[in-house]
């Protein structure tokens, strides 16, 4: 969900919320990258949630995703699943 919103914001600039709302209203969001995630946001959270979303919340999500992306692959899952210790655990 957050990746879809961040990608949409990066591609549509300052008025990205307006663009996304318009795409939701006319159904053209299905042609966007991450269209399934964007549609999920619309169906589960709605336009009111999008309007209330503050830039700081989206920026915090971007920082969390960046931190996750910088971790080795085996650190992105529960340790019991991979069986390997993370570099940060040693």
Backbone torsions as a table, in degrees:
resi	resn	phi	psi	omega
1	UNK	NA	-50.1	-177.6
2	UNK	-66.1	-39.7	178.4
3	UNK	-61.1	-40.9	-179.8
4	UNK	-62.8	-44.9	-180.0
5	UNK	-67.0	-40.8	178.8
6	UNK	-65.0	-41.5	178.3
7	UNK	-63.8	-44.4	-179.9
8	UNK	-62.5	-43.5	179.3
9	UNK	-61.5	-41.9	-179.0
10	UNK	-64.4	-35.7	-177.5
11	UNK	-83.8	-23.2	-173.6
12	UNK	-112.0	-3.9	170.6
13	UNK	71.8	-150.4	-169.5
14	UNK	-56.8	-38.7	-176.3
15	UNK	-102.4	38.1	-175.3
16	UNK	-64.2	-35.4	179.8
17	UNK	-65.6	-41.1	177.0
18	UNK	-62.9	-43.2	179.4
19	UNK	-63.7	-41.9	-179.9
20	UNK	-67.9	-41.4	177.6
21	UNK	-60.4	-42.6	178.9
22	UNK	-63.9	-42.7	178.3
23	UNK	-64.7	-37.1	176.2
24	UNK	-63.6	-40.4	-176.9
25	UNK	-69.4	-37.4	-177.1
26	UNK	-101.2	3.7	174.7
27	UNK	79.5	7.5	-178.5
28	UNK	-82.7	2.0	177.1
29	UNK	-67.7	-17.8	-179.2
30	UNK	-68.5	-15.0	179.9
31	UNK	-95.5	2.5	-179.3
32	UNK	-88.0	151.7	168.4
33	UNK	-59.6	147.6	-177.3
34	UNK	60.0	32.3	-174.8
35	UNK	-59.8	-37.1	180.0
36	UNK	-64.4	-39.8	178.8
37	UNK	-69.2	-39.3	177.7
38	UNK	-64.2	-39.6	179.1
39	UNK	-67.8	-36.6	177.5
40	UNK	-62.7	-41.8	177.5
41	UNK	-60.3	-44.6	179.4
42	UNK	-61.6	-46.6	-175.0
43	UNK	-71.6	-36.5	-175.1
44	UNK	-93.0	-34.4	-175.1
45	UNK	-110.3	-37.4	173.1
46	UNK	86.8	170.0	-179.6
47	UNK	-63.7	-30.7	179.3
48	UNK	-64.4	-41.9	177.7
49	UNK	-63.0	-43.5	179.8
50	UNK	-60.7	-43.8	179.6
51	UNK	-62.2	-36.9	-178.2
52	UNK	-81.3	-13.2	-178.8
53	UNK	-63.9	125.1	-178.8
54	UNK	-94.8	148.6	178.9
55	UNK	-55.3	-35.7	-179.2
56	UNK	-62.5	-36.1	178.7
57	UNK	-66.6	-42.2	179.3
58	UNK	-69.5	-37.4	176.7
59	UNK	-64.6	-38.9	177.4
60	UNK	-64.7	-39.6	176.6
61	UNK	-63.5	-39.2	178.2
62	UNK	-62.6	-41.1	178.2
63	UNK	-65.1	-41.2	178.1
64	UNK	-62.8	-42.7	-179.7
65	UNK	-67.1	-37.4	177.3
66	UNK	-63.5	-42.1	178.1
67	UNK	-64.2	-41.7	178.0
68	UNK	-65.2	-40.9	-178.7
69	UNK	-66.5	-24.2	-178.8
70	UNK	-82.8	-10.5	179.3
71	UNK	-79.7	149.0	173.0
72	UNK	-60.6	155.0	-175.8
73	UNK	-55.3	-38.8	-177.4
74	UNK	-71.7	-12.8	178.4
75	UNK	-90.5	-6.2	-178.8
76	UNK	-85.8	-8.4	179.0
77	UNK	-118.0	169.6	177.7
78	UNK	-60.9	138.2	-178.3
79	UNK	-56.4	-32.9	-178.6
80	UNK	-68.1	-25.5	-179.5
81	UNK	-76.7	-41.3	-177.2
82	UNK	-87.9	-29.8	-179.5
83	UNK	76.8	-1.9	-178.5
84	UNK	-109.6	138.3	177.7
85	UNK	-73.1	148.6	175.5
86	UNK	-80.8	154.5	179.0
87	UNK	-59.6	-33.7	-178.9
88	UNK	-73.8	-15.2	179.3
89	UNK	-84.6	-12.7	-174.9
90	UNK	-95.1	NA	NA
